[in-house]
Amino acid sequence: MKALDFEKQYKEKTVMKFKLESIQEPLLKVSSWVERNTILQAIKNSFVRTIPFTVVGSFSNLIKMQIDALIKAKHLDNVILTNISNLFGYLGTAILGIVALIVVFSSAYSYAVELKRDSRNDNLNPIIATLLALAAYFVMVPNNVNFLDTKAKVIEGFSTSFFSYEGMFTGLIVGMISVALFAKFARSKFTIKMPGNVPQNVFDSFLSLIPISEVLLVFGALRIVIQSLGYVSLVQMISEVLIKPLLTVGTGLPAIIIVILLEQILWFLGLHGFNIVWGVVSAFWLPLFLQNVAEFAKTQSFAGISIAPNTMTNVYAMIGGSGATFGLIIAMLIFTRKGEKEREVAKLALIPGCFGINEPVIFGLPIVLNPLMFIPWILVPIINAVIAYVVTAIGWVVPLVVLNSGNEPIFISTWVLGAFHFSPVVLTFVLVVLDVFLYAPFVIINQRHERAVADQELAV
């Protein structure tokens, strides 16, 4: 009997090992290619450098929301609490309000450092290249606050929308392209050369004069072209041409899957997929949810309540944040060894993950541009959404019909959203357990790869 049990266990382990290895090999090949690609490495490193800023900003907003909710619920008129709320509000606004500029700096500097490794770019100064990227970004930004209203009197200034999450994609593009052009122009013969005995900072400054002018002229001309096409900015053009056509697909399950897919791909590239996509899709989806909220408040009945696509996407598909990373965090705690970087990241990300803040795991694991995690990153939230949609449609789970504050922990949030019914909580728990199992094989593969890389570095 013992021999049969041993043979059964051996076969199960062998089959599991074979399945993992069959998945692992092609993923490792893609991972190796990404690690060798200068552009992708620069993008990856640039978003890793934004981690401390986005985490501090997210936590600041979370603390402010909790304090504001307490003040509202208890009808408090406390100067100290109000000032503490304002303090964290200032921090959140200061950081997340300029996250696009942080991306411009970070992407430009990261790409300049990568290009500097090439001997042809010995004269490339990363600091000058980074400052140039910032100047190029402002060349592309309308310098009047009411730029959307062409008939209004011009109010000079810059709209804050270009500095927040809305401008991240544009910031990344401008940051990378400006540095690439700067490096190319700096290699040409058409530069100002100084004698060798001139201090390095003076040499770099004069060498950069003509390349900087050329880069800024290119972006200035590009802005004129964009405006001649009828767009007020590069941000608007990207939104109108690339994102909006993908999101005008209705409110059913196919639309939910498309939106999730787009969000996840943007996040994988290091961009805040939710903020970029939700800014457009909310115009189609939010009214339906608000209609359900009003109907339930009026009748106190779930009869006739439709399925709101935003709750399927933002609540069930993204448990713990984009990518349903709460299940990933649990899987990392279970399948990684004590003292390993990934386990420490999971411990750090656990509490924020309960509130939907998952930047620590997205950039700390990382998931951004990590081919080993791409498959579950895309599939897990889609699977969650499909299951949640089906069980809600057949009546096993009540629809989410309460407009909550959005700052409650995961299971409490679904309890409140479901009008204090427990079926949404049970569904959330089941999905978290499923997510742990779905992420587990990829966590194991990722850890094997990390250990192999660490062993190679020690051998060298």
Sequence and secondary structure as in RCSB ss.txt:
>XXXX:A:sequence
MKALDFEKQYKEKTVMKFKLESIQEPLLKVSSWVERNTILQAIKNSFVRTIPFTVVGSFSNLIKMQIDALIKAKH
LDNVILTNISNLFGYLGTAILGIVALIVVFSSAYSYAVELKRDSRNDNLNPIIATLLALAAYFVMVPNNVNFLDT
KAKVIEGFSTSFFSYEGMFTGLIVGMISVALFAKFARSKFTIKMPGNVPQNVFDSFLSLIPISEVLLVFGALRIV
IQSLGYVSLVQMISEVLIKPLLTVGTGLPAIIIVILLEQILWFLGLHGFNIVWGVVSAFWLPLFLQNVAEFAKTQ
SFAGISIAPNTMTNVYAMIGGSGATFGLIIAMLIFTRKGEKEREVAKLALIPGCFGINEPVIFGLPIVLNPLMFI
PWILVPIINAVIAYVVTAIGWVVPLVVLNSGNEPIFISTWVLGAFHFSPVVLTFVLVVLDVFLYAPFVIINQRHE
RAVADQELAV
>XXXX:A:secstr
 HHHHHHHHHHHHHHHHHHHHHHHHHHHHHHHHHHH HHHHHHHHHHHTTHHHHHHHHHHHHHHHHHHHHHHHHT
   HHHHHHHHHHHHHHHHHHTTHHHHHHHHHHHHHHHHHHTSGGGTT  HHHHHHHHHHHHHHTS SBTTTT T
TS   BS  GGGTSGGGHHHHHHHHHHHHHHHHHHHHSS S    TTS HHHHHHHHHHHHHHHHHHHHHHHHHH
HHHTT SSHHHHHIIIIIHHHH S SSHHHHHHHHHHHHHHHHTTS HHHHHHHHHHHHHHHHHHHHHHHHHHH 
  TT    HHHIIIIITTTTSTTTHHHHHHHHHHHS TT HHHHHHHHHHHHHHTT  HHHHHHTT TT GGGHH
HHHHHHHHHHHHHHHHHHTTSS        S S HHHHHHHHTTT SHHHHHHHHHHHHHHHHHHHHHHHHHHHH
HHHHHHHHH 
